[in-house]
Every structure is written in C-alpha cells, then in structure tokens.
Amino acid sequence: MIKLKHLIQGYNFNRIPAKIDKEINQEEERAGVIKYNENIHGSYLLDDEGIVVAINIFSNCVVEKDKTMDNQLKHTTQTLLIIQKTMELLGNIKQEEANNIMKQLGMFSGKIKEKAVRFLNYVYKIDVANGLLMFTMLEEAEK
C-alpha cells in the first residue's frame, strides 16, 4: 500500500518519468491518469486515505512516432520496466518476485494471452487487445 505521491516519487527515483496527467476528486471516487510517455499511460484508483488500491497501465504495442526497430525495442523495455517497478512499489515486493509474476503472466512467452495471477494481497492481470497492452494490479478486499 502506497500513497499516490510516493508512487510517483518512486517511479521518478527509479528513472521512470511519471507525472499526474489528470485527477478526478468526487465524493464517491478518487481516480486519475498517470502519464509515463506518449505511448504509455496508467489510470489509478485511490481509497479514502489517498492510498492507491488499483492501477491499470496501458501501453501501445507499437510506437506511434519514429517507428524504428531501436525505438520499438526501447518502448518495449520501458513498458516492462514500468510494469515491474509498479509491482515492486505498489505491492512492496522484490524484483525477483515481480519478475516471477511477469513470467507467470506469460509476458516472456512470445504471445500474451489474457491471464491473471494472485500473489499476497494483489491480483495481477495482463491482456492485449487491438494493439494495446493492459496491465492491471488490484488490491484484493480483506475478507
């Protein structure tokens, strides 16, 4: 569990440029959008105390500008790094555990299929649709 402010600081400390792009503060919902770069964005949901309880990361599978092999490789690497650091920061887990979850989700198997994994008190889900990769991390409600 981490406050949004600390999550953004954690990204930036780990050399992942991240900033709040849009915020929604209504009585029944506190949410917003994080911008990592022009091809990668995330949406988040906060609880009453400002703790991030869910995050969706959206990444175009193909870079939109300067479509070179080098730029595509950088984009893919950046996407994987953002997902990995999100798990480490939000889930408070080690890099090895984050990498293991990514393997279980099939992120290194060639073709990604919709899949979900539970680890500790979070559900991790991956899906690809219409050229958009979506990673979801959701805190499970206490029983």
Backbone as ProteinMPNN parsed JSONL, in Angstrom:
{"seq_chain_A": "MIKLKHLIQGYNFNRIPAKIDKEINQEEERAGVIKYNENIHGSYLLDDEGIVVAINIFSNCVVEKDKTMDNQLKHTTQTLLIIQKTMELLGNIKQEEANNIMKQLGMFSGKIKEKAVRFLNYVYKIDVANGLLMFTMLEEAEK", "coords_chain_A": {"N_chain_A": [[0.848, -1.166, 0.0], [0.574, 2.14, -0.895], [0.862, 5.669, -0.98], [-0.306, 7.886, -3.541], [1.379, 10.077, -4.147], [3.868, 9.143, -3.21], [4.204, 6.914, -4.824], [4.559, 8.094, -7.362], [6.918, 9.523, -6.796], [8.577, 7.313, -6.341], [8.632, 6.098, -8.892], [9.976, 8.146, -10.366], [12.392, 8.299, -8.937], [13.452, 5.874, -9.689], [14.171, 6.363, -12.266], [12.057, 6.497, -14.064], [10.16, 8.462, -15.839], [7.34, 9.984, -14.608], [4.159, 11.453, -14.239], [1.315, 13.088, -12.789], [-1.408, 13.259, -14.82], [-4.103, 13.769, -14.987], [-6.712, 14.358, -12.657], [-9.425, 13.103, -10.729], [-11.59, 14.064, -8.376], [-14.098, 13.216, -6.638], [-16.906, 12.814, -4.442], [-17.622, 10.068, -4.238], [-15.609, 8.839, -5.649], [-12.133, 8.711, -6.24], [-9.774, 9.211, -8.506], [-7.533, 8.974, -11.342], [-5.149, 9.856, -13.96], [-1.971, 8.705, -14.906], [0.862, 9.807, -16.615], [3.38, 8.336, -18.406], [4.863, 8.373, -20.769], [4.435, 9.372, -24.252], [3.354, 7.048, -25.297], [2.644, 5.394, -23.226], [0.439, 5.106, -20.573], [-1.29, 5.333, -17.41], [-4.035, 4.438, -15.321], [-5.404, 5.179, -12.142], [-6.819, 4.247, -8.956], [-7.911, 5.543, -5.917], [-8.158, 5.036, -2.348], [-10.081, 6.195, 0.534], [-8.088, 7.346, 2.075], [-6.151, 8.166, 0.352], [-4.538, 6.188, -0.636], [-3.196, 4.105, -3.147], [-5.185, 1.746, -4.634], [-5.704, 0.359, -6.89], [-4.401, -0.054, -10.181], [-4.149, 0.554, -13.638], [-2.204, -0.05, -16.4], [-1.624, 1.183, -19.552], [-0.319, 0.435, -22.658], [0.742, 1.192, -25.868], [1.278, -1.278, -28.29], [2.905, -0.898, -30.441], [5.198, 1.643, -31.219], [4.217, 5.037, -31.766], [5.429, 7.235, -33.037], [8.358, 7.808, -35.037], [8.948, 5.081, -36.023], [11.078, 2.891, -35.651], [13.232, 0.028, -35.392], [14.964, 0.233, -33.221], [13.688, 2.214, -31.614], [11.304, 0.843, -31.084], [12.241, -1.317, -29.573], [13.285, 0.066, -27.327], [10.867, 1.126, -26.379], [9.426, -1.21, -25.705], [11.084, -2.26, -23.715], [10.882, -0.17, -21.839], [8.153, -0.322, -21.208], [8.034, -2.866, -19.937], [9.719, -2.332, -17.759], [8.283, -0.332, -16.389], [5.985, -1.776, -15.632], [7.192, -3.74, -14.006], [8.393, -2.126, -11.952], [6.097, -0.959, -10.926], [4.839, -3.133, -9.712], [6.778, -3.707, -7.76], [6.855, -1.292, -6.245], [4.109, -0.671, -5.593], [3.105, -3.133, -4.689], [4.97, -3.741, -2.82], [7.104, -5.629, -3.135], [9.945, -7.748, -3.963], [12.35, -7.437, -6.688], [12.858, -9.937, -7.902], [10.532, -11.374, -7.261], [8.634, -9.825, -8.639], [9.529, -10.23, -11.271], [9.054, -12.976, -11.472], [6.244, -13.051, -11.317], [5.67, -11.693, -13.686], [6.639, -13.581, -15.513], [4.864, -15.7, -14.962], [2.549, -14.524, -15.901], [2.967, -14.743, -18.544], [4.475, -12.955, -20.018], [6.898, -13.192, -21.265], [6.701, -15.131, -23.133], [6.234, -14.999, -25.842], [3.609, -14.773, -27.15], [1.103, -12.923, -25.764], [-1.569, -13.82, -23.733], [-4.789, -13.278, -22.291], [-4.551, -13.275, -18.837], [-4.438, -13.971, -15.332], [-2.918, -13.544, -12.109], [-2.598, -14.334, -8.699], [-0.987, -12.921, -5.918], [0.19, -12.617, -2.729], [-1.647, -10.008, -1.425], [-2.685, -9.003, -3.797], [-4.072, -8.913, -7.114], [-2.857, -9.637, -10.254], [-3.064, -8.81, -13.602], [-2.985, -9.388, -17.117], [-3.5, -8.319, -20.45], [-4.021, -8.185, -23.982], [-5.334, -6.213, -26.508], [-6.471, -5.154, -29.607], [-3.944, -3.999, -30.33], [-3.118, -2.83, -27.974], [-1.578, -3.088, -24.907], [-2.598, -4.083, -21.725], [-2.013, -3.813, -18.379], [-3.047, -4.776, -15.22], [-3.267, -4.09, -11.794], [-4.585, -4.955, -8.804], [-5.701, -4.418, -5.578], [-6.793, -6.875, -3.396], [-9.862, -7.1, -1.66], [-10.132, -7.134, 1.894], [-11.02, -10.023, 3.712]], "CA_chain_A": [[0.0, 0.0, 0.0], [1.4, 3.326, -1.039], [0.149, 6.877, -1.399], [-0.029, 8.258, -4.924], [2.547, 10.96, -4.161], [5.054, 8.319, -3.02], [4.337, 6.077, -6.017], [5.159, 8.955, -8.397], [8.308, 9.741, -6.378], [9.283, 6.047, -6.559], [8.896, 5.975, -10.332], [10.997, 9.119, -10.765], [13.65, 7.878, -8.32], [13.923, 4.738, -10.479], [14.397, 6.873, -13.627], [10.862, 6.332, -14.886], [9.442, 9.734, -15.766], [5.9, 9.801, -14.39], [3.502, 12.631, -13.666], [-0.147, 13.047, -12.769], [-1.903, 13.933, -16.016], [-5.489, 14.173, -14.748], [-7.239, 13.878, -11.381], [-10.86, 13.182, -10.505], [-11.865, 14.03, -6.947], [-15.518, 13.3, -6.342], [-17.202, 12.196, -3.148], [-17.636, 8.612, -4.292], [-14.498, 8.282, -6.408], [-10.891, 9.468, -6.394], [-9.028, 8.489, -9.524], [-6.819, 9.855, -12.242], [-4.305, 9.296, -15.018], [-0.53, 8.918, -14.834], [1.499, 9.782, -17.93], [4.779, 7.926, -18.384], [5.344, 8.987, -22.011], [3.326, 9.496, -25.209], [2.819, 5.733, -25.638], [2.321, 4.622, -22.022], [-0.335, 5.83, -19.559], [-1.893, 4.486, -16.397], [-5.13, 5.005, -14.535], [-5.311, 4.699, -10.767], [-7.963, 4.427, -8.072], [-7.465, 5.769, -4.54], [-9.147, 4.867, -1.283], [-10.386, 7.427, 1.269], [-6.871, 7.895, 2.673], [-5.202, 8.513, -0.703], [-3.715, 5.013, -0.945], [-3.51, 3.512, -4.455], [-5.716, 0.392, -4.455], [-5.741, -0.293, -8.199], [-3.754, 0.677, -11.263], [-4.155, -0.039, -14.978], [-1.19, 0.547, -17.259], [-1.952, 0.996, -20.959], [0.841, 0.675, -23.495], [0.612, 0.821, -27.273], [2.231, -2.341, -28.607], [3.819, -0.354, -31.449], [5.416, 3.074, -31.009], [3.452, 5.825, -32.734], [6.324, 8.127, -33.777], [9.698, 7.262, -35.308], [8.812, 3.63, -35.971], [12.3, 2.167, -35.983], [13.438, -1.146, -34.539], [15.587, 0.715, -31.996], [12.651, 2.86, -30.798], [10.371, -0.19, -30.641], [12.911, -2.052, -28.504], [13.297, 0.958, -26.161], [9.491, 1.212, -25.888], [9.095, -2.488, -25.079], [11.862, -2.309, -22.477], [10.288, 0.813, -20.915], [6.876, -0.884, -20.756], [8.331, -3.923, -18.97], [10.28, -1.702, -16.568], [7.187, 0.332, -15.675], [5.173, -2.83, -15.005], [7.992, -4.326, -12.925], [8.521, -1.172, -10.838], [4.772, -0.795, -10.33], [4.662, -4.262, -8.795], [7.694, -3.548, -6.634], [6.467, -0.144, -5.423], [2.739, -0.77, -5.099], [2.923, -4.389, -3.969], [6.042, -3.874, -1.841], [7.756, -6.914, -3.344], [11.297, -7.684, -4.523], [12.458, -7.534, -8.14], [12.743, -11.337, -8.293], [9.112, -11.736, -7.181], [7.963, -9.145, -9.75], [9.898, -10.944, -12.5], [8.363, -14.264, -11.46], [4.841, -12.779, -11.659], [5.646, -11.377, -15.116], [6.784, -14.861, -16.217], [3.604, -16.431, -14.798], [1.555, -13.873, -16.76], [3.292, -15.072, -19.924], [4.994, -11.769, -20.698], [8.116, -13.509, -21.994], [6.44, -16.374, -23.845], [6.034, -14.779, -27.272], [2.282, -14.237, -27.402], [0.414, -12.697, -24.488], [-2.998, -14.118, -23.658], [-5.357, -12.76, -21.046], [-4.201, -14.146, -17.737], [-4.364, -13.298, -14.027], [-2.151, -14.241, -11.08], [-2.742, -13.78, -7.348], [0.214, -13.017, -5.098], [-0.064, -11.896, -1.487], [-3.0, -9.446, -1.408], [-2.955, -8.345, -5.072], [-4.331, -9.671, -8.334], [-2.13, -9.07, -11.387], [-3.722, -9.286, -14.809], [-2.427, -8.865, -18.366], [-4.346, -8.565, -21.621], [-3.696, -7.411, -25.18], [-6.49, -6.087, -27.4], [-6.364, -4.098, -30.621], [-2.647, -3.345, -30.302], [-2.919, -2.148, -26.698], [-1.302, -3.975, -23.786], [-3.143, -3.539, -20.488], [-1.604, -4.473, -17.15], [-3.883, -4.349, -14.101], [-2.867, -4.521, -10.459], [-5.737, -4.628, -7.977], [-5.635, -4.922, -4.22], [-7.981, -7.65, -3.036], [-10.532, -6.644, -0.446], [-9.924, -8.006, 3.033], [-12.177, -10.889, 3.984]], "C_chain_A": [[0.901, 1.239, 0.0], [0.522, 4.503, -1.467], [0.588, 7.231, -2.812], [1.234, 9.105, -5.038], [3.848, 10.149, -4.067], [5.273, 7.373, -4.197], [5.014, 6.866, -7.139], [6.624, 9.233, -8.063], [9.148, 8.487, -6.616], [9.603, 5.812, -8.022], [10.068, 6.877, -10.726], [12.361, 8.785, -10.166], [14.282, 6.742, -9.118], [14.073, 5.08, -11.96], [13.261, 6.526, -14.588], [10.098, 7.641, -14.785], [7.938, 9.48, -15.67], [5.345, 11.077, -13.785], [1.996, 12.415, -13.709], [-0.626, 13.877, -13.948], [-3.321, 14.47, -15.804], [-5.935, 13.577, -13.42], [-8.747, 14.064, -11.339], [-11.077, 13.035, -9.005], [-13.345, 14.289, -6.723], [-15.757, 12.589, -5.025], [-17.083, 10.68, -3.187], [-16.446, 8.002, -5.022], [-13.32, 9.254, -6.468], [-10.005, 8.665, -7.329], [-8.275, 9.485, -10.388], [-5.969, 9.084, -13.23], [-2.855, 9.675, -14.753], [0.002, 8.858, -16.258], [2.973, 9.431, -17.745], [5.501, 8.49, -19.612], [4.179, 8.996, -23.005], [2.683, 8.16, -25.576], [2.353, 4.92, -24.43], [1.628, 5.527, -21.004], [-0.861, 4.822, -18.536], [-3.069, 5.2, -15.761], [-5.041, 4.393, -13.141], [-6.611, 4.988, -10.031], [-7.425, 4.538, -6.652], [-8.569, 5.438, -3.549], [-9.34, 6.203, -0.568], [-9.152, 8.112, 1.856], [-5.817, 8.275, 1.635], [-4.237, 7.4, -1.062], [-4.163, 4.448, -2.299], [-3.951, 2.068, -4.223], [-5.809, -0.364, -5.777], [-5.034, 0.591, -9.214], [-3.885, -0.131, -12.545], [-3.097, 0.685, -15.785], [-1.524, 0.17, -18.697], [-0.729, 1.348, -21.794], [0.528, 0.273, -24.926], [1.659, -0.236, -27.574], [3.258, -1.881, -29.641], [3.965, 1.14, -31.186], [4.708, 3.852, -32.11], [4.339, 6.714, -33.593], [7.657, 7.429, -33.98], [9.725, 5.74, -35.185], [10.065, 2.935, -36.512], [12.423, 0.986, -35.029], [14.035, -0.721, -33.188], [14.556, 1.362, -31.071], [11.635, 1.85, -30.275], [10.967, -0.991, -29.48], [12.958, -1.225, -27.218], [11.906, 1.028, -25.531], [9.098, -0.067, -25.143], [9.811, -2.626, -23.739], [11.267, -1.37, -21.434], [8.963, 0.289, -20.358], [7.109, -1.944, -19.684], [8.878, -3.352, -17.666], [9.195, -1.016, -15.741], [6.315, -0.693, -14.954], [5.916, -3.431, -13.815], [8.08, -3.389, -11.726], [7.186, -0.92, -10.162], [4.512, -1.909, -9.331], [5.536, -4.111, -7.559], [7.226, -2.444, -5.689], [5.095, -0.329, -4.782], [2.529, -2.021, -4.257], [3.954, -4.629, -2.892], [6.693, -5.26, -1.915], [9.135, -6.696, -3.967], [11.259, -7.847, -6.038], [12.284, -8.978, -8.618], [11.284, -11.806, -8.278], [8.331, -11.095, -8.319], [8.264, -9.85, -11.065], [9.187, -12.289, -12.592], [6.887, -14.095, -11.834], [4.728, -12.481, -13.155], [5.793, -12.652, -15.953], [5.488, -15.66, -16.15], [2.5, -15.845, -15.675], [1.819, -14.145, -18.237], [3.899, -13.93, -20.703], [6.264, -12.049, -21.492], [7.944, -14.764, -22.849], [6.187, -16.192, -25.341], [4.694, -14.169, -27.601], [1.533, -14.139, -26.084], [-1.069, -13.012, -24.64], [-3.511, -13.555, -22.346], [-5.101, -13.761, -19.932], [-4.14, -13.333, -16.449], [-3.624, -14.192, -13.037], [-2.434, -13.543, -9.753], [-1.426, -13.973, -6.617], [0.027, -12.079, -3.915], [-1.471, -11.31, -1.536], [-3.329, -8.664, -2.677], [-3.287, -9.359, -6.157], [-3.631, -8.912, -9.456], [-2.741, -9.659, -12.65], [-3.083, -8.625, -16.032], [-3.38, -9.227, -19.501], [-3.846, -7.699, -22.773], [-4.931, -7.417, -26.072], [-6.269, -4.91, -28.338], [-5.066, -3.301, -30.529], [-2.342, -2.582, -29.031], [-2.692, -3.195, -25.612], [-1.852, -3.315, -22.529], [-2.713, -4.42, -19.331], [-2.446, -3.9, -16.024], [-3.319, -4.928, -12.809], [-3.93, -4.024, -9.505], [-5.581, -5.242, -6.61], [-6.93, -5.664, -3.896], [-8.555, -7.116, -1.725], [-10.285, -7.649, 0.67], [-11.192, -8.78, 3.335], [-12.573, -10.818, 5.423]], "O_chain_A": [[1.844, 1.356, 0.783], [-0.436, 4.338, -2.222], [1.704, 6.92, -3.227], [2.061, 8.879, -5.921], [4.815, 10.442, -4.77], [6.416, 7.063, -4.532], [5.933, 6.367, -7.788], [7.479, 9.183, -8.946], [10.299, 8.582, -7.042], [10.704, 5.381, -8.363], [11.032, 6.422, -11.343], [13.384, 8.971, -10.825], [15.507, 6.656, -9.214], [14.099, 4.188, -12.808], [13.485, 6.292, -15.776], [9.459, 7.91, -13.768], [7.345, 8.843, -16.541], [5.974, 11.701, -12.93], [1.475, 11.671, -14.54], [-0.291, 15.056, -14.064], [-3.694, 15.497, -16.37], [-5.589, 12.443, -13.089], [-9.279, 15.051, -11.846], [-10.777, 11.987, -8.433], [-13.784, 15.435, -6.631], [-14.899, 11.844, -4.55], [-16.513, 10.073, -2.28], [-16.282, 6.782, -5.021], [-13.487, 10.449, -6.711], [-9.545, 7.576, -6.987], [-8.371, 10.695, -10.186], [-6.042, 7.86, -13.335], [-2.551, 10.821, -14.419], [-0.361, 7.965, -17.023], [3.712, 10.116, -17.038], [6.609, 9.017, -19.506], [3.053, 8.661, -22.636], [1.576, 8.14, -26.114], [1.733, 3.869, -24.595], [2.154, 6.572, -20.622], [-0.869, 3.616, -18.78], [-3.09, 6.427, -15.677], [-4.652, 3.236, -12.981], [-7.394, 5.851, -10.427], [-6.591, 3.736, -6.229], [-9.756, 5.542, -3.86], [-8.821, 7.227, -1.014], [-9.167, 9.318, 2.105], [-4.708, 8.666, 1.998], [-3.226, 7.642, -1.722], [-5.359, 4.328, -2.563], [-3.194, 1.261, -3.683], [-5.973, -1.584, -5.787], [-5.063, 1.818, -9.122], [-3.746, -1.354, -12.536], [-3.098, 1.914, -15.845], [-1.687, -1.006, -19.022], [-0.169, 2.435, -21.654], [0.1, -0.853, -25.178], [2.81, -0.104, -27.157], [4.361, -2.423, -29.703], [2.971, 1.83, -30.955], [4.61, 3.388, -33.246], [4.035, 6.93, -34.766], [8.043, 6.564, -33.193], [10.437, 5.186, -34.347], [10.106, 2.464, -37.649], [11.784, 0.96, -33.977], [13.656, -1.251, -32.143], [14.548, 1.088, -29.871], [11.155, 1.982, -29.149], [10.268, -1.304, -28.516], [12.702, -1.753, -26.136], [11.771, 0.995, -24.308], [8.503, -0.002, -24.067], [9.217, -3.055, -22.75], [11.159, -1.737, -20.264], [8.685, 0.441, -19.168], [6.457, -1.925, -18.641], [8.538, -3.835, -16.586], [9.197, -1.117, -14.515], [5.951, -0.495, -13.794], [5.338, -3.611, -12.743], [7.861, -3.82, -10.593], [7.139, -0.69, -8.953], [4.021, -1.66, -8.23], [5.086, -4.358, -6.44], [7.2, -2.635, -4.473], [4.941, -0.164, -3.572], [1.854, -1.976, -3.229], [3.852, -5.592, -2.132], [6.818, -5.963, -0.912], [9.451, -5.602, -4.437], [10.275, -8.328, -6.601], [11.629, -9.215, -9.633], [10.853, -12.542, -9.166], [7.46, -11.735, -8.908], [7.367, -10.049, -11.884], [8.764, -12.695, -13.675], [6.341, -14.905, -12.583], [3.805, -12.956, -13.817], [5.141, -12.788, -16.989], [5.055, -16.232, -17.151], [1.619, -16.569, -16.139], [0.992, -13.815, -19.088], [3.848, -13.929, -21.933], [6.669, -11.225, -22.312], [8.929, -15.387, -23.245], [5.944, -17.179, -26.036], [4.639, -13.139, -28.273], [1.349, -15.132, -25.379], [-1.732, -12.53, -25.559], [-2.745, -13.378, -21.398], [-5.398, -14.948, -20.067], [-3.826, -12.143, -16.475], [-3.691, -15.419, -13.11], [-2.501, -12.315, -9.689], [-0.82, -15.042, -6.679], [-0.26, -10.894, -4.085], [-2.426, -12.073, -1.681], [-4.162, -7.758, -2.643], [-2.841, -10.506, -6.119], [-3.791, -7.699, -9.593], [-2.913, -10.874, -12.752], [-2.693, -7.459, -15.989], [-3.984, -10.299, -19.508], [-3.313, -6.611, -22.556], [-5.502, -8.468, -26.361], [-5.924, -3.81, -27.906], [-5.077, -2.075, -30.637], [-1.414, -1.774, -28.999], [-3.521, -4.085, -25.42], [-1.608, -2.133, -22.287], [-3.005, -5.615, -19.299], [-2.552, -2.682, -15.882], [-2.946, -6.1, -12.744], [-4.161, -2.82, -9.398], [-5.355, -6.446, -6.485], [-8.026, -5.14, -4.099], [-7.822, -6.736, -0.812], [-10.233, -8.856, 0.435], [-12.299, -8.253, 3.226], [-13.526, -11.48, 5.834]]}, "name": "protein", "num_of_chains": 1, "seq": "MIKLKHLIQGYNFNRIPAKIDKEINQEEERAGVIKYNENIHGSYLLDDEGIVVAINIFSNCVVEKDKTMDNQLKHTTQTLLIIQKTMELLGNIKQEEANNIMKQLGMFSGKIKEKAVRFLNYVYKIDVANGLLMFTMLEEAEK"}
